[in-house]
Amino acid sequence: IQVKVVIACGGSGGHIFPAVALAEELRLKDASVETLFIGSNKALDKRIFEKEGFRYSLLSANKLPYKLSLSMLAFFTKLFFDILKSVFILARFRPEVVLGFGGYVTAPVIFASYLLRIPRIIHEQNVVPGRANAALFKLADRIAISFEETNKYLGPYAYKSAFTGNPIRATLLKNDRAGNMKKFGLDTNKF
């Protein structure tokens, strides 16, 4: 049985690279796992997915305004159409699980997977959750956290958390940590 996984991430390397690291690890564990990335239409997202050799689909690079204004109307209109597009992508790909790594694109994809009753996992890379992830905790089946301290920011959803750490690309792990710490004059005893 082939396992299919959708990973939603985009807008910054901080969301994309941990997601790529997870997809690489899934490939190593089982070469038959099929991964589909859903990112934003920013050039960065497309460039990374293509460089890493992953199949992908793109949504808009919509950004939630910080203040109440007319731009909210444009935001919610784009969000509606991105949810519809996500429903079609998920219905066609038929994944067993959807993973959201943050950024705007996580919202329409997680919402669409909720509507389609596909299991959902949110991964939070930061101690303090980002806006997109925090808004989606209620819809998540599980919340993977990189730092144990993040639990205090999950409120009523802390029971869903699992401390997983932050996925790191294998190419970075091959480097000499002690040598690099010395090279940059960093104390190896500090976090």
Secondary structure, 3 states (H helix, E strand, C coil): CCCEEEEECCCCHHHHHHHHHHHHHHHHHCCCCEEEEEEECCHHHHHHHHHHCCEEEEECCCCCCCCCCCHHHHHHHHHHHHHHHHHHHHHHHCCCEEEECCCCCHHHHHHHHHHCCCCEEEEECCCCCCHHHHHHHHHCCEEEECCHHHHHHCHHHHHHEEECCCCCCHHHHCCCHHHHHHHCCCCCCCC
